[in-house]
């Protein structure tokens, strides 16, 4: 897809979707590769899914190379996930809708990031410009690059099969279907409102879940997310009325952030904390569903 139409100083976030679909007799196992970019012709692989998957990874890398050549993700791009009504990370896009809007969905925010997503079956890949919050909320999504401020030089974009210095390679996401395909694909932490806010928070420490966030923890966006999460939990505790939708979202954010913190530091206790947060998010959603079910119809 192209850059999109200019709207109030911003442009539509770009999205490339590469898919593998069966064709012909099911017993033959042949697959068809298609790309959402109109200029990319359809390819067919009668020899099977393995050959198709290898070609799909190569096709994604080709697009990533093109993005790198054009300057990487664009700071002025709108979140492509938001354009899709955040359906990429909302567990059930039909639940919680009121008047066409998703109730309790994540609020977009943070810098524009270039992401790549692969489904666990190895049948769909998506490259997209989205906000940092949506990237962190999308399971199986990996951040490859972050849009720099206009005055900053642009870092290179990682490829699917390899990476640049300091950026994890995305090969683990696409190498094979199954649980291992997403185990290392922890996305970047949810972002914040802009580069100025990032600069003000550099070197700041904080506290979350009785843990001190080190003032020099890297990367900066992870430290910022942990600090903001601690603040958000403390603000929630001061609420007069519980909001289970908000609390579940906080738990899910914590799970993502602690998984990434564990990856960076190698601290096994952080993995355990992330798992507890993930379970807490699930439990809180169940509590909310039961609470709504008990309300009289007129109050729902």
Backbone as CSV, one residue per row, in Angstrom:
resi,resn,N_x,N_y,N_z,CA_x,CA_y,CA_z,C_x,C_y,C_z
1,UNK,0.835,-1.182,0.000,0.000,0.000,0.000,0.873,1.236,0.000
2,UNK,0.330,2.308,-0.495,1.074,3.543,-0.533,0.971,4.294,0.764
3,UNK,1.377,5.562,0.710,1.437,6.361,1.925,0.079,6.765,2.417
4,UNK,-0.917,6.790,1.550,-2.238,7.162,2.022,-2.542,8.610,1.747
5,UNK,-3.692,9.036,2.157,-4.171,10.382,1.901,-3.843,11.283,3.066
6,UNK,-3.411,12.497,2.748,-3.082,13.462,3.784,-4.340,13.885,4.524
7,UNK,-4.332,13.831,5.840,-5.483,14.220,6.652,-4.978,14.947,7.876
8,UNK,-5.344,16.222,7.952,-4.966,17.060,9.093,-3.489,16.892,9.437
9,UNK,-2.641,16.979,8.392,-1.215,16.922,8.633,-0.654,15.526,8.829
10,UNK,-1.491,14.495,8.775,-1.016,13.125,8.964,-1.382,12.299,7.742
11,UNK,-0.749,11.165,7.607,-1.022,10.264,6.485,-1.438,8.916,7.038
12,UNK,-2.143,8.159,6.215,-2.613,6.834,6.645,-1.431,5.907,6.860
13,UNK,-1.483,5.120,7.948,-0.440,4.144,8.210,-0.432,3.067,7.136
14,UNK,0.758,2.702,6.694,0.877,1.699,5.632,0.726,0.287,6.197
15,UNK,0.150,-0.586,5.374,-0.045,-1.987,5.761,0.250,-2.867,4.553
16,UNK,1.025,-3.906,4.771,1.253,-4.939,3.767,0.842,-6.275,4.392
17,UNK,-0.041,-7.003,3.753,-0.483,-8.300,4.262,-0.125,-9.384,3.256
18,UNK,0.618,-10.371,3.716,1.026,-11.492,2.872,0.366,-12.748,3.424
19,UNK,-0.295,-13.507,2.558,-1.032,-14.685,3.022,-0.698,-15.911,2.187
20,UNK,-0.860,-17.064,2.825,-0.808,-18.346,2.148,-2.180,-18.997,2.263
21,UNK,-2.738,-19.395,1.141,-4.040,-20.064,1.131,-3.945,-21.337,0.297
22,UNK,-4.688,-22.371,0.672,-4.684,-23.592,-0.141,-5.381,-23.361,-1.477
23,UNK,-4.994,-24.129,-2.476,-5.707,-24.083,-3.755,-5.651,-25.471,-4.376
24,UNK,-6.582,-25.707,-5.274,-6.645,-27.023,-5.914,-7.219,-28.063,-4.974
25,UNK,-6.900,-29.315,-5.224,-7.406,-30.403,-4.392,-6.770,-30.348,-3.005
26,UNK,-7.569,-30.447,-1.932,-7.009,-30.366,-0.573,-5.915,-31.386,-0.320
27,UNK,-6.046,-32.572,-0.897,-5.060,-33.620,-0.660,-3.708,-33.314,-1.296
28,UNK,-3.689,-32.410,-2.285,-2.434,-32.088,-2.967,-1.524,-31.232,-2.102
29,UNK,-2.115,-30.426,-1.205,-1.325,-29.591,-0.312,-0.733,-28.356,-0.954
30,UNK,-1.161,-27.998,-2.154,-0.630,-26.810,-2.833,-1.119,-25.545,-2.148
31,UNK,-0.301,-24.481,-2.210,-0.669,-23.213,-1.584,-0.493,-22.072,-2.575
32,UNK,-1.221,-20.999,-2.294,-1.164,-19.793,-3.116,-0.694,-18.638,-2.237
33,UNK,0.291,-17.858,-2.677,0.805,-16.699,-1.947,0.228,-15.436,-2.572
34,UNK,-0.359,-14.587,-1.741,-0.898,-13.325,-2.237,-0.469,-12.196,-1.314
35,UNK,-0.363,-11.005,-1.874,0.040,-9.823,-1.121,-1.003,-8.741,-1.333
36,UNK,-1.263,-7.945,-0.289,-2.276,-6.899,-0.390,-1.851,-5.768,-1.318
37,UNK,-0.550,-5.679,-1.604,-0.083,-4.658,-2.540,-0.457,-5.083,-3.949
38,UNK,-1.194,-4.211,-4.653,-1.735,-4.573,-5.967,-0.646,-4.914,-6.971
39,UNK,0.540,-4.313,-6.820,1.613,-4.544,-7.789,2.260,-5.908,-7.626
40,UNK,1.990,-6.614,-6.539,2.624,-7.908,-6.294,1.773,-9.028,-6.883
41,UNK,2.300,-9.777,-7.848,1.509,-10.845,-8.477,1.343,-12.042,-7.550
42,UNK,0.284,-12.770,-7.766,0.042,-13.999,-7.013,1.055,-15.067,-7.420
43,UNK,1.473,-15.874,-6.440,2.393,-16.979,-6.712,1.761,-18.281,-6.229
44,UNK,2.050,-19.379,-6.925,1.507,-20.682,-6.540,2.641,-21.688,-6.331
45,UNK,2.451,-22.548,-5.325,3.486,-23.507,-4.955,2.868,-24.901,-4.835
46,UNK,2.850,-25.639,-5.944,2.274,-26.997,-5.898,3.070,-27.937,-5.007
47,UNK,4.341,-27.598,-4.710,5.157,-28.490,-3.887,4.791,-28.434,-2.420
48,UNK,3.968,-27.450,-1.985,3.481,-27.471,-0.613,3.744,-26.222,0.204
49,UNK,3.309,-26.274,1.482,3.339,-25.102,2.354,4.748,-24.669,2.718
50,UNK,5.679,-25.612,2.840,7.045,-25.244,3.239,7.667,-24.302,2.217
51,UNK,7.501,-24.607,0.949,8.039,-23.740,-0.100,7.312,-22.398,-0.112
52,UNK,6.002,-22.443,0.090,5.237,-21.201,0.130,5.636,-20.321,1.291
53,UNK,5.890,-20.956,2.441,6.273,-20.185,3.625,7.624,-19.519,3.426
54,UNK,8.561,-20.243,2.821,9.876,-19.665,2.551,9.760,-18.468,1.611
55,UNK,8.915,-18.592,0.592,8.711,-17.483,-0.343,8.030,-16.304,0.336
56,UNK,7.100,-16.583,1.256,6.395,-15.516,1.954,7.356,-14.706,2.818
57,UNK,8.258,-15.397,3.523,9.251,-14.700,4.341,10.131,-13.824,3.465
58,UNK,10.539,-14.356,2.312,11.338,-13.565,1.393,10.576,-12.361,0.875
59,UNK,9.284,-12.525,0.643,8.460,-11.423,0.146,8.328,-10.332,1.212
60,UNK,8.123,-10.742,2.467,8.052,-9.765,3.556,9.368,-9.004,3.662
61,UNK,10.483,-9.709,3.571,11.797,-9.058,3.643,11.991,-8.067,2.506
62,UNK,11.452,-8.390,1.343,11.550,-7.467,0.215,10.845,-6.155,0.539
63,UNK,9.651,-6.250,1.131,8.933,-5.028,1.502,9.670,-4.266,2.600
64,UNK,10.247,-4.992,3.565,10.999,-4.324,4.626,12.201,-3.578,4.052
65,UNK,12.841,-4.163,3.050,13.956,-3.481,2.404,13.490,-2.200,1.726
66,UNK,12.303,-2.254,1.127,11.747,-1.060,0.500,11.435,0.027,1.516
67,UNK,10.922,-0.390,2.672,10.632,0.587,3.731,11.930,1.215,4.219
68,UNK,12.964,0.390,4.385,14.259,0.909,4.816,14.777,1.933,3.806
69,UNK,14.662,1.609,2.514,15.162,2.500,1.476,14.393,3.821,1.444
70,UNK,13.118,3.789,1.837,12.304,5.008,1.802,12.383,5.815,3.096
71,UNK,13.197,5.358,4.063,13.373,6.132,5.293,12.783,5.510,6.531
72,UNK,12.156,4.331,6.435,11.608,3.681,7.622,10.215,4.178,7.971
73,UNK,9.726,3.847,9.172,8.384,4.285,9.582,8.325,5.800,9.676
74,UNK,7.157,6.353,9.416,6.980,7.802,9.352,6.315,8.324,10.615
75,UNK,6.908,9.343,11.206,6.378,9.905,12.449,4.991,10.492,12.260
76,UNK,4.660,10.916,11.027,3.368,11.566,10.783,2.272,10.577,10.402
77,UNK,2.563,9.276,10.422,1.577,8.276,10.009,0.535,8.039,11.095
78,UNK,-0.696,7.863,10.679,-1.753,7.464,11.597,-1.582,5.988,11.938
79,UNK,-2.113,5.552,13.069,-2.021,4.156,13.473,-2.904,3.298,12.571
80,UNK,-2.291,2.360,11.856,-3.053,1.493,10.954,-3.979,0.562,11.724
81,UNK,-3.589,0.197,12.948,-4.450,-0.658,13.764,-5.731,0.091,14.142
82,UNK,-5.580,1.371,14.479,-6.753,2.176,14.813,-7.696,2.277,13.619
83,UNK,-7.114,2.394,12.409,-7.939,2.459,11.205,-8.762,1.188,11.039
84,UNK,-8.264,0.072,11.585,-8.987,-1.196,11.552,-9.834,-1.391,12.805
85,UNK,-10.139,-0.283,13.505,-10.923,-0.300,14.748,-10.265,-1.165,15.813
86,UNK,-8.935,-1.192,15.809,-8.151,-1.941,16.798,-8.535,-3.415,16.859
87,UNK,-9.055,-3.939,15.744,-9.456,-5.350,15.711,-8.254,-6.283,15.776
88,UNK,-7.044,-5.765,15.515,-5.870,-6.633,15.538,-5.514,-7.077,16.946
89,UNK,-5.933,-6.309,17.958,-5.591,-6.720,19.319,-6.791,-6.828,20.241
90,UNK,-8.006,-6.488,19.779,-9.197,-6.695,20.599,-9.564,-8.167,20.510
91,UNK,-9.630,-8.901,21.657,-9.883,-10.349,21.603,-11.109,-10.733,20.810
92,UNK,-12.192,-9.984,20.971,-13.425,-10.273,20.241,-14.011,-8.948,19.806
93,UNK,-13.879,-8.643,18.526,-14.294,-7.330,18.036,-15.798,-7.123,18.120
94,UNK,-16.590,-8.152,18.423,-18.032,-7.993,18.525,-18.484,-7.758,19.958
95,UNK,-17.559,-7.903,20.906,-17.912,-7.762,22.314,-17.563,-6.362,22.799
96,UNK,-18.457,-5.772,23.561,-18.181,-4.482,24.154,-18.367,-3.318,23.204
97,UNK,-19.062,-3.535,22.075,-19.295,-2.427,21.159,-20.546,-1.656,21.566
98,UNK,-20.427,-0.360,21.482,-21.571,0.488,21.795,-21.571,1.628,20.786
99,UNK,-22.595,1.654,19.933,-22.663,2.697,18.933,-21.526,2.634,17.926
100,UNK,-21.011,1.423,17.654,-19.956,1.264,16.669,-18.566,1.401,17.223
101,UNK,-18.409,1.791,18.501,-17.082,1.948,19.093,-16.791,0.796,20.038
102,UNK,-15.545,0.472,20.189,-15.150,-0.591,21.100,-15.037,-0.018,22.498
103,UNK,-15.844,-0.518,23.409,-15.843,-0.042,24.777,-14.665,-0.652,25.516
104,UNK,-13.861,0.210,26.140,-12.738,-0.281,26.917,-11.521,-0.632,26.089
105,UNK,-11.505,-0.263,24.788,-10.341,-0.558,23.960,-9.177,0.328,24.368
106,UNK,-7.962,-0.093,24.022,-6.786,0.694,24.343,-6.823,2.021,23.603
107,UNK,-6.349,3.060,24.261,-6.231,4.347,23.610,-4.910,4.390,22.858
108,UNK,-4.946,4.774,21.574,-3.724,4.852,20.801,-2.790,5.885,21.415
109,UNK,-1.498,5.641,21.307,-0.533,6.582,21.835,0.879,6.106,21.631
110,UNK,1.818,7.002,21.848,3.221,6.678,21.694,3.691,6.941,20.277
111,UNK,4.959,6.735,20.020,5.505,6.983,18.687,5.015,5.968,17.670
112,UNK,5.120,6.330,16.411,4.791,5.393,15.333,5.918,4.368,15.226
113,UNK,5.543,3.100,15.153,6.538,2.029,15.048,6.215,1.165,13.841
114,UNK,7.258,0.579,13.297,7.086,-0.395,12.218,7.027,-1.773,12.855
115,UNK,5.971,-2.512,12.576,5.780,-3.815,13.207,5.635,-4.904,12.158
116,UNK,5.914,-6.117,12.585,5.669,-7.276,11.743,4.984,-8.331,12.612
117,UNK,3.964,-8.944,12.056,3.147,-9.926,12.772,3.068,-11.192,11.942
118,UNK,3.133,-12.333,12.602,2.912,-13.616,11.938,1.964,-14.447,12.782
119,UNK,0.968,-15.035,12.141,0.074,-15.889,12.908,0.786,-17.197,13.243
120,UNK,0.275,-17.894,14.239,0.940,-19.099,14.740,0.915,-20.241,13.733
121,UNK,-0.017,-20.197,12.794,-0.114,-21.267,11.796,0.852,-21.056,10.634
122,UNK,1.521,-19.899,10.573,2.420,-19.632,9.464,1.693,-19.431,8.160
123,UNK,0.535,-18.771,8.233,-0.265,-18.555,7.033,-0.481,-17.076,6.727
124,UNK,-0.158,-16.192,7.666,-0.393,-14.766,7.447,0.723,-13.959,8.085
125,UNK,1.208,-12.969,7.336,2.211,-12.029,7.820,1.686,-10.623,7.554
126,UNK,1.927,-9.710,8.498,1.455,-8.334,8.305,2.549,-7.363,8.738
127,UNK,2.917,-6.478,7.850,3.832,-5.378,8.153,2.989,-4.114,8.217
128,UNK,3.146,-3.319,9.277,2.282,-2.156,9.426,2.935,-1.058,10.248
129,UNK,2.526,0.174,9.981,2.883,1.331,10.803,1.757,1.533,11.813
130,UNK,2.052,1.338,13.088,1.042,1.475,14.134,1.629,2.274,15.292
131,UNK,0.781,2.635,16.243,1.284,3.316,17.432,1.892,2.281,18.389
132,UNK,2.733,2.753,19.291,3.428,1.840,20.198,2.463,1.097,21.112
133,UNK,1.359,1.723,21.518,0.403,1.057,22.405,-0.258,-0.126,21.698
134,UNK,-0.683,0.073,20.452,-1.325,-1.024,19.727,-0.326,-2.153,19.460
135,UNK,0.925,-1.788,19.183,1.938,-2.817,18.960,2.103,-3.680,20.198
136,UNK,2.144,-3.037,21.369,2.331,-3.785,22.614,1.121,-4.632,22.964
137,UNK,-0.056,-4.234,22.469,-1.277,-4.963,22.805,-1.581,-6.089,21.831
138,UNK,-0.786,-6.223,20.771,-1.043,-7.235,19.749,-0.153,-8.445,19.983
139,UNK,-0.759,-9.565,20.284,-0.004,-10.785,20.529,0.702,-11.237,19.256
140,UNK,1.974,-11.635,19.389,2.719,-12.106,18.242,3.276,-11.008,17.365
141,UNK,3.202,-9.762,17.845,3.664,-8.614,17.073,5.071,-8.230,17.516
142,UNK,5.944,-7.944,16.576,7.306,-7.510,16.911,7.571,-6.135,16.327
143,UNK,8.167,-5.264,17.136,8.553,-3.933,16.692,9.943,-4.013,16.076
144,UNK,10.070,-3.561,14.828,11.342,-3.580,14.129,12.036,-2.227,14.135
145,UNK,11.288,-1.147,14.180,11.876,0.185,14.112,10.882,1.197,14.660
146,UNK,11.395,2.303,15.153,10.575,3.387,15.688,10.839,4.651,14.895
147,UNK,9.781,5.357,14.548,9.942,6.595,13.790,10.721,7.613,14.616
148,UNK,11.737,8.190,14.014,12.561,9.182,14.701,11.998,10.573,14.475
149,UNK,12.342,11.480,15.373,11.967,12.879,15.195,12.619,13.394,13.913
150,UNK,12.031,14.401,13.263,12.564,14.872,11.983,14.034,15.245,12.029
151,UNK,14.531,15.686,13.180,15.909,16.137,13.271,16.884,15.001,13.524
152,UNK,16.357,13.784,13.760,17.226,12.661,14.072,17.496,11.839,12.827
153,UNK,18.632,11.201,12.773,18.916,10.301,11.671,18.115,9.022,11.855
154,UNK,17.777,8.391,10.762,16.899,7.231,10.780,17.691,5.936,10.902
155,UNK,17.433,5.112,11.920,18.135,3.834,12.026,17.651,2.868,10.966
156,UNK,18.417,1.820,10.748,18.030,0.828,9.764,16.897,-0.035,10.274
157,UNK,16.158,-0.591,9.330,15.051,-1.473,9.660,15.548,-2.904,9.649
158,UNK,15.172,-3.687,10.656,15.575,-5.093,10.693,14.818,-5.875,9.643
159,UNK,15.361,-6.990,9.248,14.696,-7.869,8.294,14.101,-9.051,9.030
160,UNK,13.289,-9.826,8.317,12.682,-10.998,8.932,13.739,-12.046,9.256
161,UNK,14.690,-12.237,8.360,15.670,-13.298,8.544,16.849,-12.875,9.409
162,UNK,17.059,-11.605,9.597,18.194,-11.142,10.387,17.878,-9.824,11.009
163,UNK,18.811,-9.173,11.672,18.545,-7.897,12.320,19.743,-7.001,12.194
164,UNK,19.581,-5.760,12.662,20.712,-4.858,12.718,21.306,-4.917,14.104
165,UNK,22.432,-4.316,14.306,23.067,-4.314,15.617,22.150,-3.654,16.625
166,UNK,21.890,-4.338,17.728,21.053,-3.780,18.792,19.582,-4.042,18.629
167,UNK,19.160,-4.637,17.478,17.748,-4.920,17.255,17.582,-6.403,17.038
168,UNK,16.676,-7.079,17.787,16.532,-8.520,17.638,16.027,-8.891,16.262
169,UNK,16.562,-9.963,15.710,16.090,-10.436,14.414,14.693,-10.974,14.556
170,UNK,13.909,-10.860,13.456,12.521,-11.310,13.495,12.358,-12.735,13.009
171,UNK,13.459,-13.435,12.744,13.347,-14.774,12.176,12.576,-15.707,13.077
172,UNK,12.697,-15.568,14.389,12.016,-16.461,15.313,10.512,-16.363,15.179
173,UNK,10.022,-15.230,14.698,8.583,-15.073,14.543,8.071,-15.917,13.392
174,UNK,8.881,-16.059,12.347,8.383,-16.662,11.122,8.965,-18.021,10.798
175,UNK,9.960,-18.489,11.551,10.686,-19.677,11.141,9.812,-20.916,11.051
176,UNK,8.855,-21.037,11.945,7.999,-22.223,11.912,6.742,-21.946,12.702
177,UNK,5.608,-22.576,12.349,4.395,-22.403,13.120,4.491,-23.113,14.450
178,UNK,3.574,-22.790,15.348,3.543,-23.476,16.637,3.957,-22.552,17.752
179,UNK,3.958,-23.041,18.993,4.235,-22.203,20.156,5.552,-21.469,20.079
180,UNK,6.594,-22.079,19.470,7.893,-21.426,19.448,7.912,-20.219,18.546
181,UNK,6.928,-20.086,17.649,6.976,-19.009,16.678,6.749,-17.657,17.298
182,UNK,6.129,-17.584,18.460,5.877,-16.290,19.076,6.514,-16.150,20.434
183,UNK,7.243,-17.164,20.889,7.794,-17.115,22.239,8.738,-15.955,22.425
184,UNK,9.518,-15.598,21.393,10.469,-14.516,21.538,9.969,-13.215,20.977
185,UNK,8.733,-13.191,20.502,8.232,-12.009,19.817,7.544,-11.067,20.771
186,UNK,8.232,-10.625,21.800,7.635,-9.692,22.753,7.714,-8.300,22.175
187,UNK,6.589,-7.616,21.956,6.645,-6.299,21.327,7.190,-5.246,22.265
188,UNK,7.517,-4.107,21.692,7.995,-2.991,22.505,6.894,-2.525,23.434
189,UNK,7.285,-1.948,24.566,6.301,-1.492,25.540,5.471,-0.368,24.975
190,UNK,4.265,-0.217,25.505,3.401,0.859,25.063,4.107,2.185,25.209
191,UNK,3.832,3.023,24.239,4.541,4.299,24.194,3.879,5.376,24.995
192,UNK,4.272,6.608,24.709,3.769,7.764,25.437,3.421,8.820,24.428
193,UNK,3.338,10.082,24.803,2.738,11.091,23.947,3.704,11.732,22.985
194,UNK,5.014,11.542,23.101,5.896,12.168,22.140,7.337,12.112,22.579
195,UNK,8.208,12.562,21.639,9.638,12.486,21.917,10.051,13.429,23.040
196,UNK,9.358,14.580,23.189,9.718,15.475,24.278,9.474,14.826,25.633
197,UNK,8.349,14.099,25.745,8.053,13.430,27.000,9.086,12.358,27.297
198,UNK,9.539,11.663,26.224,10.582,10.657,26.413,11.837,11.290,26.981
199,UNK,12.223,12.437,26.417,13.439,13.097,26.864,13.340,13.509,28.325
200,UNK,12.161,13.966,28.745,12.002,14.409,30.133,12.106,13.240,31.101
201,UNK,11.757,12.007,30.619,11.743,10.857,31.523,13.068,10.107,31.567
202,UNK,13.992,10.457,30.698,15.264,9.746,30.687,15.950,9.886,32.042
203,UNK,16.359,8.766,32.605,17.033,8.792,33.897,16.094,8.775,35.083
204,UNK,14.791,8.799,34.842,13.837,8.798,35.951,13.593,7.372,36.423
205,UNK,13.487,7.193,37.708,13.161,5.880,38.257,11.727,5.888,38.754
206,UNK,11.221,4.733,39.110,9.863,4.636,39.613,9.686,3.323,40.338
207,UNK,8.428,2.994,40.628,8.145,1.781,41.374,6.864,1.158,40.862
208,UNK,6.880,-0.175,40.716,5.693,-0.918,40.318,5.766,-2.291,40.953
209,UNK,4.643,-2.727,41.525,4.542,-4.052,42.160,5.667,-4.270,43.168
210,UNK,5.931,-3.260,43.978,6.959,-3.321,45.014,8.369,-3.480,44.444
211,UNK,8.536,-3.203,43.150,9.849,-3.270,42.522,10.279,-1.876,42.083
212,UNK,11.554,-1.571,42.287,12.104,-0.307,41.828,12.475,-0.439,40.349
213,UNK,12.003,0.507,39.543,12.394,0.547,38.142,13.733,1.275,38.060
214,UNK,14.797,0.601,37.663,16.119,1.238,37.638,16.123,2.484,36.755
215,UNK,16.763,3.565,37.206,16.758,4.811,36.427,17.475,4.712,35.095
216,UNK,18.330,3.708,34.938,19.073,3.575,33.688,18.695,2.300,32.932
217,UNK,17.496,1.771,33.214,17.023,0.594,32.494,16.847,0.939,31.019
218,UNK,17.316,0.069,30.152,17.176,0.239,28.711,16.333,-0.894,28.142
219,UNK,15.560,-0.612,27.087,15.425,0.657,26.390,14.577,1.659,27.158
220,UNK,14.662,2.929,26.746,13.972,3.995,27.459,12.457,3.812,27.471
221,UNK,11.896,3.308,26.338,10.433,3.189,26.293,9.927,2.132,27.261
222,UNK,10.747,1.103,27.538,10.356,0.099,28.532,10.345,0.717,29.920
223,UNK,11.386,1.474,30.272,11.421,2.109,31.580,10.229,3.070,31.743
224,UNK,9.938,3.842,30.684,8.821,4.780,30.731,7.503,4.060,30.953
225,UNK,7.320,2.933,30.240,6.066,2.179,30.390,5.914,1.636,31.807
226,UNK,6.981,1.107,32.381,6.915,0.571,33.741,6.593,1.669,34.749
227,UNK,7.206,2.827,34.583,6.933,3.952,35.487,5.481,4.398,35.363
228,UNK,5.018,4.536,34.111,3.636,4.979,33.899,2.637,3.941,34.420
229,UNK,2.974,2.664,34.271,2.097,1.627,34.795,1.982,1.708,36.309
230,UNK,3.129,1.903,36.991,3.090,2.061,38.448,2.206,3.222,38.847
231,UNK,2.336,4.344,38.131,1.492,5.515,38.410,0.020,5.193,38.163
232,UNK,-0.241,4.446,37.073,-1.631,4.124,36.727,-2.270,3.209,37.770
233,UNK,-1.508,2.232,38.274,-2.038,1.359,39.329,-2.345,2.162,40.594
234,UNK,-1.452,3.069,40.965,-1.694,3.871,42.168,-2.895,4.787,41.983
235,UNK,-3.071,5.319,40.768,-4.237,6.159,40.502,-5.522,5.333,40.573
236,UNK,-5.449,4.086,40.087,-6.631,3.217,40.130,-7.043,2.926,41.572
237,UNK,-6.058,2.721,42.438,-6.354,2.423,43.840,-7.074,3.570,44.543
238,UNK,-6.966,4.759,43.990,-7.624,5.926,44.593,-9.036,6.136,44.067
239,UNK,-9.451,5.323,43.092,-10.793,5.472,42.537,-11.847,5.127,43.581
240,UNK,-12.952,5.829,43.536,-14.044,5.555,44.461,-14.835,4.332,44.032
241,UNK,-14.935,4.094,42.723,-15.672,2.954,42.203,-14.739,2.102,41.344
242,UNK,-14.853,0.773,41.436,-14.006,-0.089,40.613,-14.386,-0.009,39.137
243,UNK,-13.435,-0.176,38.288,-13.644,-0.247,36.844,-12.888,-1.486,36.367
244,UNK,-13.583,-2.607,36.240,-12.927,-3.865,35.933,-12.349,-3.903,34.525
245,UNK,-12.974,-3.173,33.601,-12.428,-3.115,32.245,-11.068,-2.430,32.264
246,UNK,-11.005,-1.305,32.970,-9.736,-0.590,33.097,-8.695,-1.431,33.824
247,UNK,-9.106,-2.117,34.883,-8.167,-2.927,35.658,-7.606,-4.080,34.819
248,UNK,-8.461,-4.719,34.031,-7.996,-5.800,33.162,-6.974,-5.284,32.154
249,UNK,-7.223,-4.092,31.628,-6.280,-3.503,30.680,-4.940,-3.215,31.351
250,UNK,-4.979,-2.748,32.595,-3.735,-2.496,33.327,-2.959,-3.794,33.552
251,UNK,-3.667,-4.845,33.927,-3.005,-6.136,34.131,-2.366,-6.637,32.839
252,UNK,-3.061,-6.458,31.724,-2.515,-6.926,30.448,-1.278,-6.112,30.063
253,UNK,-1.335,-4.813,30.262,-0.161,-3.971,30.012,1.008,-4.419,30.884
254,UNK,0.715,-4.726,32.141,1.774,-5.160,33.052,2.394,-6.474,32.569
255,UNK,1.560,-7.387,32.087,2.079,-8.667,31.610,3.056,-8.457,30.455
256,UNK,2.684,-7.615,29.502,3.560,-7.336,28.366,4.859,-6.671,28.833
257,UNK,4.729,-5.675,29.715,5.901,-4.934,30.166,6.863,-5.819,30.954
258,UNK,6.322,-6.668,31.839,7.190,-7.524,32.654,7.843,-8.628,31.813
259,UNK,7.152,-9.101,30.788,7.776,-10.068,29.885,8.995,-9.444,29.220
260,UNK,8.848,-8.217,28.787,9.964,-7.543,28.122,11.084,-7.222,29.114
261,UNK,10.705,-6.830,30.321,11.696,-6.545,31.361,12.505,-7.814,31.657
262,UNK,11.811,-8.942,31.722,12.494,-10.214,31.972,13.451,-10.551,30.839
263,UNK,13.029,-10.295,29.599,13.902,-10.550,28.456,15.182,-9.727,28.534
264,UNK,15.018,-8.463,28.935,16.163,-7.553,28.969,17.133,-7.938,30.081
265,UNK,16.608,-8.324,31.244,17.455,-8.550,32.422,17.771,-10.015,32.695
266,UNK,16.971,-10.938,32.139,17.164,-12.349,32.425,16.697,-12.752,33.812
267,UNK,15.886,-11.924,34.460,15.384,-12.185,35.811,14.150,-13.090,35.720
268,UNK,14.279,-14.332,36.196,13.168,-15.275,36.116,11.957,-14.870,36.923
269,UNK,12.156,-14.127,38.018,11.018,-13.715,38.834,10.116,-12.748,38.080
270,UNK,10.674,-12.026,37.113,9.862,-11.106,36.306,8.935,-11.882,35.377
271,UNK,9.420,-13.035,34.878,8.551,-13.885,34.062,7.356,-14.360,34.895
272,UNK,7.628,-14.752,36.145,6.547,-15.219,37.016,5.543,-14.101,37.270
273,UNK,6.050,-12.887,37.474,5.170,-11.744,37.708,4.324,-11.455,36.468
274,UNK,4.931,-11.605,35.289,4.192,-11.382,34.049,3.071,-12.406,33.893
275,UNK,3.372,-13.665,34.242,2.351,-14.705,34.148,1.201,-14.431,35.111
276,UNK,1.528,-13.978,36.319,0.465,-13.653,37.282,-0.393,-12.500,36.781
277,UNK,0.238,-11.518,36.139,-0.521,-10.386,35.610,-1.448,-10.828,34.483
278,UNK,-0.950,-11.742,33.644,-1.787,-12.263,32.557,-2.994,-13.016,33.111
279,UNK,-2.774,-13.822,34.141,-3.876,-14.547,34.768,-4.848,-13.590,35.447
280,UNK,-4.304,-12.531,36.059,-5.158,-11.538,36.719,-6.046,-10.825,35.701
281,UNK,-5.495,-10.560,34.517,-6.294,-9.916,33.475,-7.454,-10.811,33.057
282,UNK,-7.187,-12.098,32.883,-8.241,-13.038,32.495,-9.307,-13.143,33.582
283,UNK,-8.867,-13.238,34.829,-9.811,-13.345,35.945,-10.667,-12.100,36.047
284,UNK,-10.057,-10.937,35.861,-10.802,-9.684,35.969,-11.844,-9.579,34.869
285,UNK,-11.512,-10.036,33.663,-12.503,-10.004,32.579,-13.686,-10.919,32.903
286,UNK,-13.398,-12.076,33.468,-14.484,-12.989,33.852,-15.361,-12.354,34.922
287,UNK,-14.750,-11.713,35.906,-15.506,-11.019,36.956,-16.395,-9.937,36.355
288,UNK,-15.855,-9.201,35.394,-16.648,-8.145,34.749,-17.832,-8.735,33.996
289,UNK,-17.580,-9.850,33.266,-18.667,-10.482,32.509,-19.775,-10.963,33.438
290,UNK,-19.411,-11.552,34.580,-20.413,-12.020,35.540,-21.167,-10.847,36.146
291,UNK,-20.443,-9.756,36.399,-21.082,-8.573,36.990,-22.103,-7.981,36.029
292,UNK,-21.735,-7.886,34.733,-22.649,-7.337,33.736,-23.870,-8.240,33.581
293,UNK,-23.647,-9.558,33.632,-24.755,-10.502,33.457,-25.775,-10.393,34.581
294,UNK,-25.324,-9.980,35.788,-26.243,-9.866,36.923,-27.011,-8.562,36.937
295,UNK,-26.575,-7.572,36.106,-27.262,-6.282,36.118,-28.607,-6.397,35.431
296,UNK,-29.612,-5.649,35.906,-30.890,-5.612,35.184,-30.677,-5.100,33.774
297,UNK,-31.473,-5.570,32.842,-31.290,-5.211,31.438,-31.285,-3.696,31.230
298,UNK,-32.074,-2.955,31.996,-32.190,-1.519,31.797,-30.903,-0.803,32.171
299,UNK,-30.037,-1.437,32.989,-28.804,-0.787,33.422,-27.614,-1.165,32.555
300,UNK,-27.751,-2.095,31.666,-26.617,-2.550,30.848,-26.323,-1.567,29.743
